Every structure is written in C-alpha cells, then in structure tokens.
Amino acid sequence: MRSADKKNSRKTGTTDSAARRRAPRPAPSRSAGAATRLREESAEFAQLKLESVFETSPEPLAISRVSDGAHIAVNQAWCETTGHAREQVIGRSARQLGLWADAKDRARLLEWLDQHGPVSGFHTRFLRADGSAMDITLSCRRIVLDGEPCLTYAWRDSSNERRIARRIAASEERFSKAFYAVPDAIVIGRLEDGRIVEANLGFEKLTGYRAEEALGKTTLDLGMYPSPELHERMLRRLRDGRSIRDFEGFVRTRSGAQRVVRFSIERLVLGDTDYGLAVMHDVTEERASAKALAATERRYRALFDHAHDAIALISPEGHVLEANPAFCKVLGEPGEAIVGRSVLNVFADSNPEREAARLAYLLEHGVSRGERRVRRSNGSTFDVEVSAWLLPDGNIQTIARDISARKRGEALMRKAARSISAHTGTAFFRSVVQFLCEALDADMAFAGELLPGGERVRTLTFWRDGLLAENFEYTLVGSPCVDAFDRKGVVVHPRDAARLFPLDEGLAGLEVEGYAGTSLYRANGDPLGILVVLTRAPIERPRLAEVLLEVCAARTAAEIERAREDAGLRARLAELEAKSAKERRNSARAKHPVARH
C-alpha cells in the first residue's frame, strides 16, 4: 500500500495542501528536532496509519484486482459480516464467492465505473456465506497498487435500517483509496497529551472544524467533549493498552449542536510515541429515527388497544395476524383464538373467489371500503363497514365499524315511510300508532287532536297491547303532553313518567313508566294535536323515539288537518243540501197552495 501511494503521488504530481495533509503534522509547540524525526518516519507512519484505518474501520472494506477480480485484501469487518474466513477470500473473486445476489448489479457497477468513475451510494444485495441475503450500500473506485489496477470497495449492511424506516439517506462513499475517502470521522492524536496530529474530511463534516485548524489542539480545546472526565478516562484506557470498541457518546460540534457518535479507538505505537486512532460513526439520525419510530409505535399501540372500532392486521394470505380488544369483543372470543384464523371464517359473506377479487382491488388501489357481514362465535352475524389499507410491509390493516344499528334505523325509516304514505284517514292513524309500538317496543301509542279551548285532547286512534282500543279524552293540565306543547317538539321521559306527573291519573292507571310525545301543528303554526308513545318499562332507546316521532309528526298533523277540512266540507255540503231541500219544499207550496176550509 506504501508503494501505491508513492506511485499515485508521482503520477498526479500533487504537492498541494491535500498531499501535505496526508502526513502527520506537528503541533505548534513541537520542537524542531521532533518535527524532523516525525517527517523521517512519515513513510512508515503513513503505511501503519492506512493499514490501521483499513483494519479498524467498522465498515467492511476490500481491495480486488481489476484483471481477474481476485481479492487481495479484506478487513475484519468484511469477514465478520459475510461469514467468509479471510484465508478463503484472498485470491478469489466476488463471483467465485457467490457474493452478488444479482450478477446484473455487478455489471451495472462496472459499467458505471468505466463511464463515470468512482461509485458512491450504490444499493444492491450481497449473499453471506450461509446463503442469506443482506441489503447493502456500496462505494467503489479504481486505484493502482504496486502498478496493478485495483478496485477498492466499502459497504455497509443497511438491511435493518431499510426495514425500519427507509429514511436513511444514500450512503456516502465508504472507502476511497485510503484515509480521506472514509466518510466516518477519523482523528489521530498523541496519547501523551491528546493533541490531534491528523483528521480526515469526515471529521470536518461531523464537527464543523477544518482539519487544518484542529491540528495541534485537543478535543477539549475544540470543546468537542461535553465531559472532560470522560475524555481523560478514555485516554487512560488507551494508555493501558486497551482499545475502545463501539462506545456511544456525544460530540459537540462547532455550532454547539450535540451529535450522537459510535466510537472505535485503537492504540497505535510508532517509534517511542503512542497514538490513538479514533473512528467516529455519526448515529444521530439513526437514533432519532429509532426514537421517532418507537414513539409512533406507542401512539399506534394506544390507538389500536383503546379504539372503539374493531381493528385487525391481516396477512396477504388472508390470515388474522393481530386483533385489538374491540375486535375480540365483537366476535366474542379471546385474541389467541382469533389470531391465525382465515378471514373466510371471520366474514360471513366470504368465499375464496370473492376474497381474491378484493385483494386484487386492494393491491391496485391501496385502499378499499365496503360493507361486510361478520360472524360471531355463537354463529350470529351483524353488519359492519370495513375500511382496509395496504401497508408498506404487504400486510393489510382493517377497521370494521358495527353498522347494525344504522341498518336497523334505515329499515325503520323505510317502514315508517311506508306506514305514513300508504293510508289516509282512520287507516293512516292506525298504521302510524301500530308502527311506533312495533319499532319502539312500546305498549301503547295514540294520535290525538286538540279540542276547542286548548285544554283537552281527544284521541283519534289508540293502540294498546297489540290491539285497537277505545278512544278517550283527557285534560292537558298535569299531563306530560303540556311540556310537548310548551317546547313545541318531542319530549321524552324514559322512566318514572307516572311518578313525575302525579296529577295525570291516566298514566298511573295504565301503569306507564316511559313517555315520548310530540306536539302537532297546523301549517299556520296553530296547535293541532299530539302523537304519544307509552311504555310500561323504561324506554331503552330515547333518541330513536325522538327520531321516529319527528318523522311521523308532520304527516300526522297534515292528516288531522285534512280530516278536519273533510269533516267541515261534509258539514257544509250537508247544510247546503238541507237548505236546497227546504227551498224546494217552499217552492212547491207556493205553486200548489192548500185550500182553506
């Protein structure tokens, strides 16, 4: 590797600051003799430095020949990640090792190298020695070692990161012909005083300090470590000959921000001077992503566990993977009895062909909604409204909302519409009160008209215990019907109606517990009558009683008004006929007077 650097230096002719930066730089306080000695040792130092970086890097690194693809060097991280022993790798190509999961990716990589030069952030898949696959992000470039064209490549296993969030940005170049190509922050400092003698571009990126201004200073001088005690403890450990591997801590940047980094520090001995080589991998975004993912999971779990709607996670094959407590409750079974079950056993309207069609629609559109029937453990069924989403992992999240009550309400509305539209007159009143008793499970119902004076009501139809009963009159004073007229709308007393209105003897006599009534009005706003439902048990669904009375009220009022108009019209016709008959009789007497005796 030393000769390759020399050849590259002669080939490029670089004598600028970049070339100068590759050698350790003395601190300003260093004596002239020490600086001379360090320059004399620069070749050995550079060789050791590059080999140390290569071997201690936490990222897998390798060098292979261009001519036959054979590996000439791999680091320990490469061997640990792939499962291949170093002696089995050296001299063999990636193709011979079966490293590439898809040979086309290798061809694309080489084509890019030929056309564009160095490759960074190349996503592909490698196969481990045991045949398992891993997603990796790879960097590669051409170099010349001892006159031999070679490829250096670095990669990292990004399988876990891509599975968790797919939010990690494209990887930076992992290895590029030595020290400065490694994207992790790398610094080399003397263990004696902790002063930095070398820093790479990754260090500049992590900390915000230029390498030139960091040389000769300690990390404490730069304010990088929040804890001086920790810094001194790390130095003592290295002086004792112990390395530091995968230690996570904080680094303060030039701007004052704190970054989470993973340290790997090795002790280097060059001559009579001890150095520490530190590789710092920034894991701030990774930790933030994991923290955000954990927070999201907690929020989702809280919603999943406490939602009133039934929620289930279903596999693409149609098996329940997870069910929330609401889902278990509606099915009447514990979660362990539901997990693993096929949706064919959950939904009563399922069959393989229909479920395949639903899945195809979901895969195409990502979401689907519809009404289904769910089968309980006791064999009964009920209607639900189902919303299903296709998740990124291929599973399906399903939310089912019980719409049985809505369905019953819709059926009642349809029945109410039929009841109030199919009849007129007496038949209409009978159909309305009968419908209200059936829909509300009521014992009695009646439609009544307000008598002249506004103090009494006379029933037009009285339905009692499933039969048409005799009509009656009652006084409004002391009756709950007064409230209906006062409020001009529906009044409901679900229980204790007879106790709340002790002056209404009829309630006590009929043993009434629940009362619901609505006042009826003419088109001009004058009070006209009342529509009442009575129960001997508490009214279980007071809101439904309100809705049904409101639905029936307008038509009932119109029918009472129409009946009154018909009665008035008939009375006028009778009066006109009587008057006409009288006139005819008078005319006949005038024409034929009776002789007087």
C-alpha positions in Angstrom: 0.0 0.0 0.0 3.0 2.3 0.6 4.4 1.9 -2.9 0.9 2.5 -4.4 0.7 5.9 -2.6 4.1 6.8 -3.9 3.2 5.9 -7.5 0.0 7.8 -7.3 1.8 10.8 -5.9 4.3 10.8 -8.8 1.5 10.2 -11.3 -0.7 13.1 -10.2 2.2 15.3 -9.3 0.3 16.7 -6.4 2.3 18.8 -3.9 -0.6 20.9 -2.8 -2.2 21.0 0.7 -4.1 17.8 0.1 -0.9 15.9 -0.3 0.7 17.6 2.6 -2.4 16.7 4.8 -1.7 13.0 4.4 1.3 13.1 6.7 1.1 13.7 10.5 1.5 17.4 11.2 3.4 18.5 14.3 1.7 20.6 16.9 2.9 24.3 17.0 4.6 23.5 20.4 6.7 20.7 18.9 10.5 21.2 18.8 12.3 21.4 15.5 14.1 18.1 16.2 10.9 16.2 16.9 9.4 17.6 13.7 12.4 16.4 11.7 12.2 13.0 13.3 8.4 12.7 12.5 9.0 13.6 8.9 11.6 10.9 8.6 9.2 8.4 9.9 6.3 9.7 7.7 6.5 6.8 5.2 6.3 4.2 8.0 3.6 6.2 9.8 1.5 6.6 6.6 1.7 2.8 6.0 0.7 2.0 9.5 -2.0 4.7 9.5 -3.6 3.4 6.4 -3.5 -0.2 7.5 -4.9 0.7 10.9 -7.7 2.6 9.3 -8.4 -0.3 6.9 -8.4 -2.9 9.7 -10.2 -0.9 12.5 -12.9 0.6 10.3 -16.3 -0.7 11.5 -17.4 -0.8 7.8 -16.5 -3.8 5.6 -13.6 -2.8 3.3 -11.9 -4.8 0.5 -9.4 -4.4 -2.4 -9.6 -6.6 -5.5 -7.6 -6.8 -8.8 -9.3 -5.4 -11.9 -7.7 -8.1 -14.1 -9.4 -11.2 -12.5 -11.5 -9.7 -9.7 -9.5 -11.6 -7.1 -9.4 -10.1 -3.6 -6.0 -9.0 -2.3 -7.2 -7.6 1.0 -10.3 -7.6 3.2 -10.7 -6.2 6.7 -12.1 -8.0 9.8 -15.5 -6.3 9.5 -15.8 -7.7 5.9 -15.1 -11.2 7.2 -17.5 -10.9 10.2 -20.3 -9.5 8.1 -20.1 -12.0 5.2 -19.2 -15.1 7.2 -16.2 -15.9 5.0 -12.8 -16.6 6.6 -10.0 -14.3 5.3 -7.9 -17.2 4.0 -10.9 -18.4 1.9 -11.4 -14.9 0.4 -7.8 -13.8 -0.6 -7.2 -14.8 -4.2 -10.9 -15.4 -5.0 -13.3 -13.1 -6.8 -16.7 -12.0 -5.6 -18.2 -14.1 -8.4 -16.4 -17.2 -7.2 -17.5 -16.5 -3.6 -21.1 -16.1 -4.8 -21.2 -12.7 -3.2 -23.6 -10.9 -5.6 -27.2 -11.8 -5.3 -27.8 -10.4 -8.8 -25.0 -10.5 -11.3 -26.7 -7.7 -13.2 -25.9 -5.3 -10.3 -22.2 -6.2 -10.7 -22.3 -5.4 -14.4 -24.1 -2.1 -13.7 -21.4 -1.2 -11.1 -18.5 -1.9 -13.5 -20.2 0.0 -16.3 -20.7 3.0 -14.1 -17.0 2.8 -13.1 -15.9 2.8 -16.7 -18.2 5.6 -17.7 -18.3 7.9 -14.7 -15.5 6.9 -12.3 -16.0 6.4 -8.5 -19.3 5.0 -7.3 -21.0 6.0 -4.1 -24.3 5.0 -2.6 -24.8 2.0 -4.9 -27.7 -0.1 -3.5 -27.5 -3.9 -4.1 -27.8 -7.2 -2.3 -24.9 -9.5 -1.2 -25.2 -13.1 -0.1 -23.5 -14.3 3.1 -21.5 -17.5 3.3 -24.7 -19.2 4.7 -26.7 -18.1 1.6 -28.8 -15.4 3.5 -29.2 -12.1 1.7 -28.5 -8.6 3.0 -29.2 -5.2 1.6 -26.1 -3.1 1.3 -25.0 0.3 0.3 -21.7 0.1 -1.6 -18.9 2.6 -2.6 -16.2 1.7 -5.1 -13.4 3.3 -7.0 -10.3 2.4 -9.1 -6.8 2.7 -7.6 -3.3 1.5 -8.6 -1.3 -0.6 -6.1 2.3 -1.5 -7.0 1.5 -0.8 -10.6 -1.6 -3.2 -10.6 -5.0 -1.6 -11.4 -7.3 -2.5 -8.5 -10.7 -1.7 -7.1 -11.4 -0.6 -3.6 -14.9 -1.0 -2.3 -16.6 -0.4 1.0 -20.1 -1.2 2.0 -22.4 -1.5 5.0 -25.3 -3.7 5.8 -28.4 -1.5 5.5 -30.9 -4.2 5.8 -32.1 -3.2 9.3 -32.3 0.5 8.5 -34.2 -0.1 5.3 -36.6 -2.4 7.0 -37.3 0.0 9.9 -37.8 3.3 8.2 -36.3 3.5 4.7 -35.5 7.0 5.7 -31.7 6.8 5.8 -30.1 8.8 3.1 -28.0 7.3 0.4 -24.7 6.2 2.0 -21.6 8.3 1.5 -18.6 6.8 -0.1 -17.2 4.2 2.3 -13.8 3.7 1.1 -11.7 5.6 -1.4 -8.0 4.9 -1.7 -7.0 5.5 1.9 -7.6 7.7 4.8 -9.6 10.6 3.4 -12.1 8.5 1.5 -13.6 7.0 4.6 -16.8 9.0 5.4 -16.6 8.4 9.1 -14.8 10.9 11.2 -11.3 9.7 11.9 -8.7 11.5 14.0 -5.2 10.5 15.2 -3.9 12.1 18.3 -1.0 11.6 20.7 -1.9 9.7 23.9 0.6 11.7 25.9 -1.3 15.0 25.6 -4.3 14.2 23.4 -3.3 16.6 20.7 -4.6 15.9 17.2 -2.0 15.2 14.5 -4.3 14.2 11.7 -8.0 14.5 10.9 -10.0 13.4 7.8 -12.8 15.0 5.8 -15.3 13.0 7.8 -14.1 14.8 10.9 -14.7 18.2 9.2 -18.2 17.1 8.3 -19.0 15.8 11.7 -17.6 18.6 13.8 -17.6 21.6 11.5 -13.9 22.2 12.2 -11.5 22.2 9.3 -8.7 19.7 9.7 -6.0 22.4 9.5 -7.4 24.3 12.4 -7.8 21.1 14.5 -4.2 20.0 14.2 -2.2 20.6 17.4 -5.3 21.0 19.5 -7.0 18.6 21.8 -10.7 17.7 21.5 -11.2 19.6 24.8 -9.6 22.7 23.3 -12.2 22.4 20.5 -15.0 21.8 23.0 -16.0 18.5 21.4 -16.5 16.5 24.6 -19.1 17.7 27.0 -17.3 15.8 29.8 -13.6 16.4 30.4 -13.7 13.4 32.9 -14.9 11.1 30.1 -12.1 12.3 27.8 -9.4 11.7 30.4 -10.9 8.3 31.2 -10.8 7.2 27.6 -7.1 8.4 27.3 -6.2 6.3 30.4 -7.8 3.3 28.9 -5.8 3.6 25.7 -2.6 4.2 27.6 -3.2 1.0 29.5 -3.2 -0.8 26.1 -7.0 -1.4 26.0 -9.0 -0.4 22.9 -12.4 1.1 22.8 -15.0 -0.6 20.6 -18.5 0.6 19.7 -18.8 3.1 22.5 -21.6 5.6 22.1 -21.3 9.1 23.3 -21.9 12.8 22.5 -19.7 15.1 20.4 -20.3 18.9 20.4 -19.9 20.5 17.0 -18.5 23.9 16.2 -22.1 25.3 16.1 -22.8 23.9 19.6 -25.1 21.1 18.5 -24.7 17.7 20.0 -24.3 14.6 17.8 -24.5 11.0 18.9 -21.5 9.0 17.7 -20.2 5.5 18.0 -16.5 5.4 18.8 -13.9 2.8 17.9 -10.4 3.8 19.2 -7.3 1.8 18.7 -3.8 2.4 20.2 -1.0 2.9 17.7 2.7 2.8 18.5 5.1 4.5 16.2 8.7 4.6 17.5 8.6 5.7 21.1 5.3 7.7 20.6 1.9 6.3 21.4 -1.1 7.5 19.2 -4.8 6.8 19.3 -6.7 6.3 16.1 -10.4 7.1 16.6 -13.2 6.2 14.2 -16.4 8.1 15.0 -19.6 7.0 13.3 -22.5 9.5 13.5 -25.7 7.7 14.5 -27.7 10.8 15.3 -30.3 10.4 12.6 -30.4 6.6 13.2 -31.1 7.1 16.8 -33.6 9.9 16.1 -35.3 7.6 13.5 -35.5 4.8 16.0 -36.8 7.1 18.7 -39.4 8.5 16.3 -40.4 5.0 15.3 -40.7 4.0 18.9 -42.9 7.0 19.6 -45.0 6.3 16.5 -45.4 2.6 17.6 -46.5 3.7 21.1 -49.1 6.1 19.6 -50.3 3.4 17.2 -50.5 0.8 20.0 -52.5 3.2 22.2 -54.9 3.8 19.4 -55.0 0.1 18.5 -55.7 -1.1 22.0 -58.3 1.6 23.0 -60.2 2.2 19.8 -63.9 1.5 19.9 -63.9 0.2 16.3 -62.7 -3.3 15.6 -59.1 -3.3 14.2 -57.2 -6.3 12.8 -54.0 -6.8 10.9 -54.4 -9.4 8.1 -51.7 -11.1 6.1 -51.7 -11.1 2.3 -52.8 -14.7 2.5 -55.9 -13.7 4.4 -55.0 -14.7 8.0 -55.5 -12.6 11.1 -52.1 -11.6 12.5 -53.3 -9.3 15.3 -56.7 -8.2 16.6 -57.5 -5.4 19.1 -59.7 -5.8 22.1 -62.7 -4.3 20.3 -62.3 -6.8 17.5 -62.2 -9.7 20.1 -65.3 -8.2 21.8 -67.5 -8.1 18.7 -66.5 -11.7 17.8 -67.0 -12.9 21.4 -63.6 -14.6 21.5 -60.2 -14.0 23.0 -57.3 -12.8 20.9 -55.5 -16.1 20.9 -58.5 -17.8 19.4 -58.7 -15.2 16.6 -55.0 -14.8 15.6 -54.2 -17.2 12.7 -57.8 -17.6 11.6 -58.7 -17.1 8.0 -61.0 -14.2 7.0 -63.2 -16.8 5.4 -64.2 -17.7 9.0 -64.5 -14.1 10.2 -66.6 -12.7 7.4 -69.9 -14.5 6.8 -70.0 -13.2 3.2 -66.6 -14.6 2.2 -65.5 -17.1 -0.3 -62.1 -17.7 -1.9 -63.0 -16.1 -5.3 -64.5 -13.0 -3.7 -61.6 -12.5 -1.3 -59.1 -12.9 -4.2 -61.0 -10.2 -6.1 -61.0 -7.9 -3.0 -57.2 -8.4 -2.6 -56.6 -7.6 -6.3 -58.5 -4.4 -6.0 -56.6 -3.5 -2.8 -53.2 -4.2 -4.4 -54.2 -1.9 -7.3 -55.7 1.0 -5.4 -54.0 0.7 -2.0 -57.3 1.1 -0.1 -60.8 -0.4 -0.2 -64.1 0.2 1.6 -67.4 -1.6 1.7 -70.0 -3.3 3.9 -69.4 -6.9 5.1 -71.1 -9.3 7.5 -69.2 -10.6 10.4 -69.8 -14.0 12.1 -69.7 -14.1 15.9 -68.5 -17.2 17.8 -72.2 -18.1 18.6 -73.0 -18.2 14.8 -74.9 -14.9 14.7 -74.0 -12.3 12.2 -74.0 -8.5 12.1 -73.3 -5.8 9.5 -70.0 -3.8 9.5 -68.5 -1.1 7.4 -64.9 -2.2 6.5 -62.0 0.1 5.5 -58.8 -1.7 4.5 -55.4 -0.2 3.8 -52.3 -1.9 2.2 -49.3 -1.4 4.5 -45.7 -1.0 3.2 -44.8 -4.5 4.5 -47.6 -6.0 2.4 -49.9 -6.7 5.3 -53.5 -5.3 5.4 -54.9 -3.2 8.2 -58.6 -3.5 8.5 -61.0 -1.3 10.6 -64.6 -2.6 11.0 -67.4 -0.4 12.4 -70.6 -2.0 13.5 -73.4 -0.6 11.5 -76.2 -2.9 12.7 -77.9 0.0 14.5 -77.7 2.1 11.4 -79.1 -0.7 9.3 -82.0 -1.2 11.7 -82.6 2.6 11.6 -82.7 2.6 7.9 -85.1 -0.3 7.9 -87.3 1.5 10.4 -87.2 4.7 8.3 -88.3 2.7 5.2 -91.1 1.1 7.2 -92.1 4.5 8.6 -92.2 5.9 5.1 -94.5 3.1 4.0 -96.7 3.5 7.1 -97.2 7.2 6.6 -97.7 7.1 2.8 -99.9 4.1 2.2 -103.0 5.2 4.0 -105.3 8.2 4.8 -107.8 9.0 7.4 -108.6 6.4 10.1 -106.4 3.8 8.4 -103.5 6.2 8.5 -103.7 6.9 12.2 -104.0 3.2 12.9 -100.9 2.4 10.8 -98.8 5.1 12.4 -99.5 4.2 16.1 -99.1 0.5 15.3 -95.7 1.2 13.6 -94.5 3.2 16.6 -95.4 0.5 19.0 -93.6 -2.1 17.0 -90.5 0.0 16.2 -90.0 1.2 19.8 -91.3 -2.0 21.6 -93.9 0.2 23.2 -97.1 -1.0 24.9 -99.4 1.9 23.8 -99.5 4.8 21.3 -102.1 7.2 20.2 -102.7 10.2 18.0 -105.0 12.9 19.4 -106.5 16.2 18.4 -106.6 19.3 20.5 -110.2 20.2 21.3 -111.6 23.8 21.1 -110.3 25.8 24.1 -106.9 24.1 24.0 -107.3 22.4 27.4 -108.4 18.8 26.4 -107.3 16.2 23.9 -109.4 13.6 22.2 -107.7 10.5 20.7 -108.3 9.7 17.1 -106.7 6.2 17.3 -105.5 4.4 20.4 -103.3 1.3 20.0 -102.9 -0.8 23.2 -101.2 -4.1 23.7 -101.3 -5.0 20.1 -105.0 -4.1 19.5 -107.0 -1.1 18.5 -108.6 0.2 21.7 -111.5 2.6 22.5 -110.7 6.3 22.1 -110.8 8.6 25.1 -110.5 12.3 26.2 -108.1 13.7 28.8 -107.2 17.1 30.3 -103.8 18.6 29.4 -103.3 20.1 32.8 -100.9 18.0 34.8 -100.0 15.8 31.8 -96.5 15.5 30.2 -98.2 16.5 27.0 -98.2 20.1 28.3 -94.4 20.0 28.0 -94.7 18.9 24.4 -96.9 21.9 23.6 -94.7 24.3 25.6 -91.5 23.1 24.0 -93.1 22.7 20.6 -91.4 19.4 19.7 -90.6 16.0 21.1 -90.5 15.4 24.8 -89.1 12.1 26.2 -89.3 10.9 29.8 -87.6 7.5 29.6 -88.7 6.4 33.1 -90.8 7.4 36.1 -93.4 9.2 33.9 -96.3 8.4 36.3 -94.3 9.5 39.3 -93.2 12.7 37.6 -96.8 13.7 36.7 -99.0 12.5 39.6 -101.9 14.7 38.5 -102.3 12.6 35.4 -104.4 9.7 36.7 -104.4 8.1 33.3 -100.6 7.4 33.5 -101.0 5.7 36.8 -104.0 3.7 35.7 -102.2 2.4 32.6 -99.0 1.7 34.7 -96.9 4.0 32.4 -93.2 4.1 33.0 -91.9 5.7 29.8 -93.4 8.6 27.9 -92.5 10.1 24.5 -94.7 12.7 22.8 -94.5 15.4 20.1 -96.9 18.3 19.5 -98.6 18.7 16.2 -99.3 22.0 14.5 -101.2 23.4 11.6 -99.3 24.9 8.6 -100.0 28.3 10.0 -98.4 27.4 13.4 -101.6 26.9 15.5 -101.5 23.9 17.8 -103.4 21.0 16.4 -102.8 17.7 18.3 -100.3 15.3 19.7 -98.6 12.0 18.9 -97.7 9.9 22.0 -95.9 6.6 22.8 -96.3 5.0 26.2 -94.3 2.1 27.8 -94.7 0.1 31.0 -90.9 -0.4 31.1 -88.2 2.3 30.7 -87.6 3.5 27.1 -84.3 1.9 26.1 -83.7 4.0 23.0 -84.9 7.5 23.7 -83.1 9.0 20.7 -84.7 6.6 18.4 -88.1 7.5 19.8 -87.3 11.2 19.1 -86.4 10.5 15.5 -89.4 8.3 14.8 -91.8 10.8 16.3 -90.3 13.6 14.3 -90.6 11.6 11.1 -94.2 10.8 11.7 -95.3 14.2 13.2 -95.5 16.2 10.0 -97.7 13.7 8.1 -99.9 13.1 11.2 -100.5 16.8 11.6 -101.3 17.1 7.9 -103.7 14.2 8.1 -105.5 15.6 11.2 -105.9 18.9 9.4 -107.0 17.2 6.2 -109.6 15.1 8.2 -110.9 18.3 9.9 -111.2 20.0 6.5 -113.0 17.0 5.1 -115.4 17.0 8.1 -116.0 20.7 7.6 -116.6 20.2 3.9 -119.0 17.4 4.5 -120.9 19.6 7.1 -121.2 22.4 4.6 -122.4 20.1 1.9 -125.0 18.7 4.3 -126.0 22.2 5.2 -126.3 23.2 1.6 -128.3 20.1 0.8 -130.7 20.8 3.7 -131.1 24.4 2.6 -131.8 23.3 -1.0 -134.4 20.8 0.1 -136.1 23.4 2.2 -136.2 25.8 -0.7 -137.7 23.1 -2.9 -140.4 22.4 -0.4 -141.2 26.1 -0.1 -141.4 26.5 -3.9 -143.8 23.6 -4.1 -146.1 25.1 -1.5 -146.2 28.3 -3.4 -147.3 26.7 -6.6 -149.9 24.5 -5.0 -151.5 26.3 -2.1 -153.6 24.2 0.2 -157.4 25.1 0.1 -158.6 26.7 3.3 -161.8 25.4 4.9 
